[in-house]
Structures are given as C-alpha cells and as structure tokens.
Amino acid sequence: MTSIDQQPFLSIKDLKVHFSTEDGIVKAVDGLSFDLAKGKTLGIVGESGSGKSVTNLTILGLHDRARTSIEGEILLDGKDLLTASEKELERLRGNKMSMIFQDALASLSPYHTIGTQIGEVYRKHTGASKSQARARAIEMLRRVGIPQPESRVDSYPHEFSGGMRQRAMIAMALVCDPELLIADEPTTALDVTVQAQIMDLLKDLQQEFGTAIVFITHDLGVIADIADDVLVMYGGRCVERGAKRQVLSAPEHPYTLGLLGSMPSLHGSVDVPLTPIPGSPPSLLNPPTGCRFHPRCPFTEKVADGLCSRERPPLTVVDGRGSACHLTPEQKRELFHDVAGSRHN
C-alpha cells in the first residue's frame, strides 16, 4: 500500500490482540498487517466490533497489559512498540504519535480550561513554561479555526459546541506536531456541515505537517472523502485492502460489496433500494470457522465443498491490492457485476 519511494512509517505485521474474560478469550484482532507512509491516510472501515479501535489503541499502548495477549509486530519509524517500555510509550504518545477520540466531551476534563489541557501536553513533551504553553495553545486553537482564540483558550469544554470541542481535540492532538495521527471516528456525532469542515481541516493540516493518518470509521462516504488507501475489517481480520478508488468502485470481497450496497449514492438512481447486510457481526468469543463472513455471505454456495465454512481464506495481496475470499476472480466479476461502480464512481 506504499510506493517504492515511500517507505512505511507505520508497519503492522500479523498483529493478534486477544483479551481474557470470564466467558473466554476474545479474539479482537486476529492476524492484521498493513503499512502506512508519511503524508498518507489509511481509512479503516468496518462494523462495530470488527477490531478497528482495538488495533489503534494497541498501537498507542492503551491496553490492559494484565488481561491482553498480543502477538506480532508494530513498527513506528523502525521502533517496535510492542517491546517498548511504558516510559518509552509515554514519551511517544502525544509527541511522535497522537489520537483524536470519538467523543470529545468525554475525553476532555470538565475541570480544566481548554488552554490548560492543550498546554499540559505541550509542557510535558517540550519542557515549555506555562506562558509558552499558553501561547502555543492559542496558536493551535487559531490554526484549527476557533474564533477569538485569545479568549476561548480560557473556556471550559462545556462552553464549546460539539464542532468546536472536536477542533480543540484536534489542536491537542497536533500541539507537538506528531508524525502519526490516529482519528477514531472523530466526526460521528457531528452534523454533516461540521463534519465536512473537520475533514477539510485534517487534510489541510496533513499537507502542512506531512502527517501519516489512520482514520477509523464505519462510514464509507467519509472514507471516500479523506483516505488514500482503504482497509476493510470484519471479525478482527482484514478482508480487503487497496487504493480507495479501487476498493470503492470494484470491491473484491462480499462484505465490502455489502457495505457499499447498504449506503445511499449521489450518482445512482434514487429508485435503487438500499440492501442491508443480513444477520449480525460474529461473536469474537466464539467466531465462525473458516471465513468469518460466511454465515452472512450470499455467495457461499458458489464455492465447492463447503470451503467457506471450513478454511480461512488467505489475504492475497498484489501491489497493495487484495482480498480474503474463496471466490475466484472470474466468479467475482460475474457475481458482483458493477454494482459498486455504478453507485459510487
């Protein structure tokens, strides 16, 4: 998913994240691999419970080490984060890598002003004085488009609108100019106008700083706007990945096709009905054997000998494009038609 002249800044190899619970082992992430170069945006899409957020919390080291079993490799600029100490991770968090959380109101402290919270991050990683941190907080609030930052820096989170709180979260995440930014559904609770403003802001800041961005969402419309590459997760696994235009116009996995069929399009006929994916996401305590999508897949009967329910399909990747499906390329062309292409070109 990266070109030859762009070495991956973030590289994840065969990541497995399993949680120990009273009911058993939850296989939240089960063999995930991807690369991301600086200045590029990877969109990770999938239903709730697919492993998107767990993956990115693991990158940041924000997991319960006592209850979590992790295998694989997470390399950030050549540094293996899974072998790093908590002290090393604390130094990296907020400085070299940072995260924008989904619910800004829950993530910001109600007891401290916006400026204090942004400045605290800056002071921790740079050793700046209080006055320097305040000046930096004002600068960042101005940069993310908050009006009258000199006065709003002393406001509390509840005095900001939802869109302004999210901008403040972005300012906090970017205050130390991180090289990796993880955005966990940062626009979900916002109206479409504010959502578009936040997306434009992230793209502008990426151009300015050359940041690598991992953007987590369940909305393919958002992915179409911001991502360079797309990784589709289902049941803790990657089922499809590739360049945005390839994945959205010519999906190679039935789950991706189902996601595209369940969302409205501005380009197709208004008479084309939306087709929801039947069934529910799999339990990660007791996931289905074989392909985890097979209980919901409309094409399993096209694969001989019950292979979908017996054998996990490998993720075959060629030039960054691949899918994990037992259907042959010829079957996909015949069965998928150009449904996604006619709706989302």
ABEGO torsion letter per residue (X at the ends): XBBAABBBABBBBGBBBBBBBAAEBBBABBGBBBBBBBGBBBBBBEBBGAGAAAAAAAAAGBBBAAABBBBEBBBBGGBBAAABBAAAAAAABGAABBBBBABAAAABBAABBAAAAAAAAAAAAAGBBAAAAAAAAAAAAAAAGBBGAAAAAABBAAABBAAAAAAAAAAAAAAAGBABBBBBGAAAABBAAAAAAAAAAAAAAAAAAGBBBBBBBABAAAAAAABABBBBBBGGBBABBEBAAAAAABBABAAAAAAAAABBBAABBAABBBBBBBEBBBBAABBBBEBAAAAABAAAAABBGGAAAABBBBBBBBGGBBBBBABBAAAAAAAAEAAAAAAAX
